[in-house]
Amino acid sequence: MSEDEKMILAHEPVPGYPKIFAFVLVIAIIHLGFIFLRSLF
């Protein structure tokens, strides 16, 4: 393959993925906060 050629990895977007990712992220932050608060007391 020469340097002029580019490989493209494309896929169709998954509907609903950003909402699920945000939900899991919020749950993870709350969980870590809970663990941190328990370690203080």
N, C-alpha and C positions, 0 to 999 in steps of 0.2 A: 504494500500500500504506500502510495506517495504521500508527501506532506500536504498536498492540495486536497486530498480526499478527507471528508469528515464523516465519522460514523454517528448516526443519529439514533438514540434510543427513545422511542416515542410510545406513549400509551394513552388510553382514554382516561379522562379523570373519573374518579369514583365519586358518585353523588353521596353527600352526607358525610364524607370523610372529615372535612374541617370541623363540623359540629362534634363528632365523636372525639376527635383529637383534643379539642378545647375542653370537653367534658372530662376526659381522662386527665388532662393536665391540671385542671382545677382540683379534682379529687386527690391527685398526687401532692399538690401544694398543701392542701388542707391536712393530709396525712402526715407530711413532713413537719408541718407546724405543730400538730398534735404531739408528735414524738419529741420535738424540741421543747415544748412547754412541759411535758412530763419529766424531761431530764432536769429541768430547773427546780422542781419541787420534790 
